[in-house]
Amino acid sequence: MRDLHKPQSDPQALTHQDKRLIAISMMLPVFLGSVDQSILASALPTIGRDLGDVHHLPWLITAFLIASTALTPLYGKFADIHGRRAAC
């Protein structure tokens, strides 16, 4: 049985390379999310003109942004619960 009062080894400080990797890992999803939403916002007017319904596009963009904002934390929680399980 482990002695709870005995201090374990001190954690090692992060190197500069580790800090850089963590920062890039946190910034990349934010960048990709903003690019995704920018592409949608710039492409929908063209799609709307082709389909003949430009007047409802602001509602569609707003619905997409709200849905993606609401589902992102739920997806994260689902991933935390289930982890990396292989699909059988």
N, CA, C and O of each residue as an XYZ file, in Angstrom:
352
protein
N       0.844     -1.177      0.000
C       0.000      0.000      0.000
C       0.886      1.235      0.000
O       1.932      1.259      0.648
N       0.473      2.232     -0.709
C       1.241      3.457     -0.867
C       1.070      4.362      0.348
O      -0.031      4.500      0.881
N       2.148      4.965      0.771
C       2.102      5.907      1.893
C       1.605      7.256      1.365
O       2.260      7.880      0.531
N       0.450      7.698      1.855
C      -0.147      8.929      1.356
C       0.586     10.173      1.827
O       0.473     11.225      1.199
N       1.333     10.078      2.914
C       2.024     11.246      3.450
C       3.414     11.434      2.858
O       4.029     12.484      3.044
N       3.906     10.448      2.160
C       5.226     10.541      1.561
C       5.130     11.346      0.261
O       4.360     10.980     -0.627
N       5.882     12.415      0.137
C       5.788     13.200     -1.097
C       6.362     12.434     -2.285
O       7.395     11.771     -2.186
N       5.667     12.545     -3.396
C       6.147     11.903     -4.607
C       7.163     12.821     -5.267
O       7.362     13.953     -4.827
N       7.793     12.345     -6.303
C       8.799     13.152     -6.973
C       8.172     14.422     -7.536
O       7.018     14.425     -7.963
N       8.944     15.491     -7.530
C       8.460     16.772     -8.018
C       8.205     16.690     -9.520
O       8.954     16.035    -10.245
N       7.154     17.351     -9.985
C       6.924     17.354    -11.428
C       7.995     18.177    -12.129
O       8.482     19.174    -11.596
N       8.343     17.753    -13.306
C       9.373     18.455    -14.057
C       8.767     19.661    -14.759
O       7.614     19.629    -15.190
N       9.547     20.711    -14.867
C       9.093     21.903    -15.572
C       9.016     21.609    -17.066
O       9.784     20.808    -17.598
N       8.075     22.272    -17.732
C       7.931     22.085    -19.167
C       9.051     22.801    -19.911
O       9.469     23.895    -19.532
N       9.516     22.177    -20.954
C      10.531     22.824    -21.782
C       9.846     23.831    -22.703
O       8.621     23.854    -22.823
N      10.660     24.659    -23.349
C      10.110     25.647    -24.270
C       9.388     24.967    -25.424
O       8.352     25.449    -25.883
N       9.924     23.862    -25.889
C       9.301     23.118    -26.985
C       7.945     22.545    -26.554
O       6.993     22.554    -27.335
N       7.856     22.052    -25.326
C       6.586     21.527    -24.818
C       5.538     22.641    -24.719
O       4.377     22.442    -25.077
N       5.954     23.805    -24.236
C       5.029     24.934    -24.128
C       4.536     25.376    -25.499
O       3.359     25.693    -25.673
N       5.437     25.396    -26.461
C       5.065     25.782    -27.822
C       4.082     24.775    -28.408
O       3.110     25.168    -29.053
N       4.317     23.497    -28.196
C       3.421     22.460    -28.704
C       2.027     22.588    -28.086
O       1.023     22.430    -28.781
N       1.965     22.865    -26.811
C       0.673     23.034    -26.135
C      -0.060     24.247    -26.683
O      -1.263     24.182    -26.936
N       0.653     25.353    -26.869
C       0.022     26.573    -27.382
C      -0.509     26.355    -28.803
O      -1.623     26.770    -29.121
N       0.281     25.713    -29.645
C      -0.164     25.448    -31.020
C      -1.352     24.492    -31.015
O      -2.284     24.658    -31.802
N      -1.327     23.502    -30.143
C      -2.429     22.544    -30.053
C      -3.723     23.209    -29.606
O      -4.808     22.756    -29.969
N      -3.624     24.260    -28.836
C      -4.825     24.974    -28.393
C      -5.308     25.981    -29.444
O      -6.508     26.232    -29.551
N      -4.397     26.551    -30.205
C      -4.787     27.560    -31.192
C      -5.305     26.950    -32.493
O      -6.137     27.562    -33.162
N      -4.843     25.785    -32.859
C      -5.231     25.176    -34.130
C      -6.740     24.919    -34.246
O      -7.321     25.271    -35.273
N      -7.400     24.324    -33.247
C      -8.852     24.120    -33.388
C      -9.634     25.429    -33.476
O     -10.632     25.505    -34.193
N      -9.198     26.448    -32.761
C      -9.873     27.739    -32.834
C      -9.740     28.318    -34.238
O     -10.706     28.843    -34.792
N      -8.546     28.221    -34.810
C      -8.325     28.714    -36.166
C      -9.173     27.952    -37.172
O      -9.802     28.562    -38.037
N      -9.198     26.630    -37.072
C      -9.972     25.826    -38.015
C     -11.471     26.100    -37.889
O     -12.187     26.102    -38.889
N     -11.943     26.329    -36.670
C     -13.348     26.669    -36.479
C     -13.702     28.006    -37.103
O     -14.762     28.146    -37.713
N     -12.826     28.988    -36.957
C     -13.107     30.291    -37.558
C     -13.032     30.226    -39.078
O     -13.809     30.898    -39.756
N     -12.124     29.439    -39.624
C     -12.060     29.274    -41.075
C     -13.329     28.595    -41.579
O     -13.868     28.981    -42.616
N     -13.805     27.597    -40.860
C     -15.032     26.898    -41.248
C     -16.200     27.865    -41.316
O     -16.966     27.847    -42.279
N     -16.343     28.704    -40.309
C     -17.455     29.640    -40.279
C     -17.287     30.747    -41.311
O     -18.281     31.245    -41.837
N     -16.067     31.141    -41.609
C     -15.827     32.158    -42.637
C     -16.164     31.626    -44.021
O     -16.752     32.334    -44.839
N     -15.795     30.390    -44.278
C     -16.111     29.781    -45.571
C     -17.619     29.697    -45.753
O     -18.134     29.978    -46.835
N     -18.319     29.313    -44.707
C     -19.773     29.222    -44.791
C     -20.375     30.588    -45.067
O     -21.247     30.715    -45.927
N     -19.930     31.606    -44.357
C     -20.505     32.936    -44.515
C     -20.241     33.506    -45.902
O     -21.088     34.222    -46.435
N     -19.104     33.212    -46.495
C     -18.816     33.759    -47.817
C     -19.397     32.913    -48.952
O     -19.617     33.439    -50.043
N     -19.646     31.643    -48.734
C     -20.157     30.777    -49.799
C     -21.678     30.782    -49.898
O     -22.218     30.542    -50.979
N     -22.378     31.045    -48.809
C     -23.829     30.929    -48.843
C     -24.526     31.934    -49.752
O     -25.519     31.559    -50.376
N     -24.081     33.177    -49.871
C     -24.771     34.065    -50.821
C     -24.736     33.533    -52.261
O     -25.724     33.644    -52.987
N     -23.621     32.966    -52.664
C     -23.533     32.389    -54.007
C     -24.479     31.203    -54.142
O     -25.162     31.054    -55.156
N     -24.512     30.369    -53.120
C     -25.424     29.216    -53.141
C     -26.868     29.694    -53.167
O     -27.695     29.146    -53.895
N     -27.171     30.714    -52.373
C     -28.529     31.260    -52.345
C     -28.953     31.852    -53.677
O     -30.099     31.678    -54.090
N     -28.043     32.552    -54.363
C     -28.370     33.097    -55.686
C     -28.633     31.968    -56.684
O     -29.551     32.054    -57.499
N     -27.835     30.930    -56.615
C     -28.050     29.798    -57.528
C     -29.388     29.108    -57.274
O     -30.050     28.652    -58.206
N     -29.776     29.038    -56.000
C     -31.044     28.383    -55.657
C     -32.230     29.331    -55.723
O     -33.377     28.886    -55.692
N     -31.970     30.641    -55.815
C     -33.050     31.610    -55.957
C     -33.664     32.080    -54.656
O     -34.755     32.649    -54.689
N     -33.026     31.875    -53.505
C     -33.589     32.316    -52.223
C     -32.502     32.970    -51.385
O     -31.898     32.326    -50.528
N     -32.256     34.249    -51.635
C     -31.203     34.964    -50.928
C     -31.713     35.545    -49.611
O     -30.912     35.810    -48.714
N     -33.015     35.748    -49.472
C     -33.581     36.453    -48.327
C     -33.495     35.667    -47.025
O     -33.494     36.274    -45.954
N     -33.425     34.367    -47.076
C     -33.388     33.553    -45.854
C     -31.971     33.153    -45.443
O     -31.804     32.420    -44.468
N     -30.962     33.610    -46.155
C     -29.588     33.216    -45.851
C     -29.083     33.705    -44.497
O     -28.379     32.949    -43.828
N     -29.399     34.924    -44.048
C     -28.936     35.309    -42.701
C     -29.452     34.379    -41.605
O     -28.743     34.109    -40.636
N     -30.678     33.891    -41.755
C     -31.212     32.957    -40.766
C     -30.476     31.626    -40.812
O     -30.236     31.003    -39.778
N     -30.123     31.200    -42.002
C     -29.395     29.940    -42.141
C     -27.992     30.034    -41.544
O     -27.538     29.111    -40.869
N     -27.309     31.151    -41.793
C     -25.973     31.346    -41.218
C     -26.052     31.401    -39.698
O     -25.239     30.788    -39.006
N     -27.041     32.142    -39.178
C     -27.203     32.243    -37.731
C     -27.508     30.882    -37.114
O     -26.956     30.539    -36.068
N     -28.374     30.110    -37.747
C     -28.706     28.778    -37.228
C     -27.481     27.868    -37.226
O     -27.273     27.117    -36.273
N     -26.668     27.926    -38.281
C     -25.459     27.104    -38.334
C     -24.490     27.488    -37.222
O     -23.937     26.615    -36.552
N     -24.279     28.792    -37.022
C     -23.327     29.227    -35.999
C     -23.814     28.873    -34.594
O     -23.022     28.456    -33.748
N     -25.101     29.037    -34.346
C     -25.641     28.676    -33.025
C     -25.536     27.172    -32.802
O     -25.143     26.734    -31.720
N     -25.881     26.379    -33.810
C     -25.811     24.919    -33.664
C     -24.378     24.452    -33.451
O     -24.129     23.592    -32.606
N     -23.435     25.004    -34.203
C     -22.047     24.567    -34.033
C     -21.499     25.014    -32.678
O     -20.715     24.296    -32.058
N     -21.905     26.192    -32.221
C     -21.455     26.660    -30.907
C     -22.043     25.817    -29.788
O     -21.365     25.540    -28.798
N     -23.286     25.410    -29.932
C     -23.938     24.617    -28.885
C     -23.456     23.168    -28.881
O     -23.360     22.555    -27.818
N     -23.155     22.619    -30.039
C     -22.789     21.206    -30.110
C     -21.324     20.935    -29.817
O     -20.966     19.802    -29.498
N     -20.471     21.939    -29.916
C     -19.050     21.718    -29.659
C     -18.780     21.252    -28.227
O     -18.056     20.272    -28.054
N     -19.328     21.908    -27.181
C     -19.093     21.383    -25.822
C     -19.723     20.009    -25.596
O     -19.174     19.184    -24.865
N     -20.878     19.765    -26.225
C     -21.503     18.447    -26.083
C     -20.650     17.360    -26.710
O     -20.527     16.266    -26.159
N     -20.058     17.657    -27.862
C     -19.163     16.710    -28.510
C     -17.934     16.450    -27.631
O     -17.476     15.314    -27.514
N     -17.410     17.506    -27.019
C     -16.271     17.345    -26.118
C     -16.617     16.480    -24.914
O     -15.827     15.624    -24.518
N     -17.785     16.695    -24.332
C     -18.210     15.890    -23.185
C     -18.413     14.433    -23.594
O     -18.032     13.519    -22.863
N     -19.011     14.222    -24.755
C     -19.205     12.862    -25.266
C     -17.858     12.176    -25.479
O     -17.708     10.994    -25.170
N     -16.888     12.904    -25.999
C     -15.556     12.339    -26.197
C     -14.888     12.034    -24.857
O     -14.181     11.034    -24.736
N     -15.103     12.882    -23.852
C     -14.548     12.611    -22.520
C     -15.143     11.350    -21.911
O     -14.437     10.570    -21.272
N     -16.424     11.155    -22.107
C     -17.101      9.988    -21.527
C     -16.658      8.694    -22.202
O     -16.370      7.703    -21.533
N     -16.608      8.711    -23.519
C     -16.358      7.469    -24.260
C     -14.905      7.257    -24.638
O     -14.504      6.124    -24.901
N     -14.114      8.302    -24.672
C     -12.693      8.149    -24.965
C     -12.430      7.658    -26.371
O     -13.248      7.847    -27.271
N     -11.281      7.024    -26.556
C     -10.882      6.524    -27.881
C     -11.187      5.037    -27.990
O     -10.293      4.197    -27.887
N     -12.404      4.738    -28.191
C     -12.779      3.336    -28.373
C     -12.860      3.035    -29.853
O     -13.374      3.835    -30.634
N     -12.361      1.902    -30.227
C     -12.413      1.504    -31.634
C     -13.827      1.051    -31.969
O     -14.458      0.317    -31.210
N     -14.309      1.503    -33.121
C     -15.634      1.084    -33.584
C     -15.547     -0.349    -34.094
O     -14.695     -0.679    -34.919
N     -16.429     -1.182    -33.595
C     -16.420     -2.585    -34.021
C     -17.547     -2.872    -34.955
O     -17.694     -4.004    -35.415
